[in-house]
């Protein structure tokens, strides 16, 4: 199921600072240009605070590290498939 249309509709009403878990929702969609634009808009609407940027997921990763982990996992999986 693709949530991009719903996120597009809600992007002006949602704050990543109020819902820091949203940062992690984008980690597996980072290659999707539509989701990149939505994430950029969410960040522009309410720039993340240092607390939001350093918020940890259940694996102890910050949003940035979660994106890096997702990128490397997807990249390695792509190379294996090729």
N, C-alpha and C positions, 0 to 999 in steps of 0.2 A: 504494500500500500504506500502510495506516495503522498506525503503530508505537505508538500511544497505549496499547493494552493491555499491550504488552511493557514500555514505559516505566513504566506504572503499577505493574507487578509489581516492577520493579527500583529504583524511586525511593528505597527505604530503604537500598539497598546501594551506591548510586553517589555519588561525591563530585565536585562540579564543580571543586574545588581539585586533585584528582588527575587529572582529565580536562577541562581548561579548554576544549577544543574543543567540549564539549557545549553550552556557552553559545551557540555559533554554530548548532548544530543546531536551535535553537528560533526563529531569526530569521524564517523564512518561515511559522511557525505561530503568530505572536504574536496573531493575531486569533481563534485557536481557544481557547475557554475551558478545554477539557480540558487542552490543553498548557500554558496559563497556570498551572493548578493544579499540574501536575506540576513545572513550573519553580519555582514558589513553594515546593513541598515540598523540592526539591533544595537550594534556597538556605537554607531553614530547617534542614535536616539538617546542613549544613556551610557556614556563612556564608562567602562568597567573601573571599579576602584581597585586598590591594591589587594583588598580582602577578596574580591571576586576573582581576580587574576590568580591568587594563591589558594583558592578554594580547592580542596582535595576530593577526589571521587573515592569510591569504595576500594580501589586498588592503591590509593595513596598518590595518585597522579594529579598534577595541576592540569587545567585545560590545555595549555601548550604542550605539555609532555604527553597527554592523551592523544593529541593530534599527531605528534611525532610517532608515537607507538602505532597508531592506526595507519599512518602513511607507510611506515616501514613494513608492517604486516601485509598490507595490501600490495605494496610494491614487490615484496618477496613472493607473495602468492601469484602475482601476475607473471613474474619471471619463471616461476615453476610451471605455470600453465603453458607458457610459450615454449 
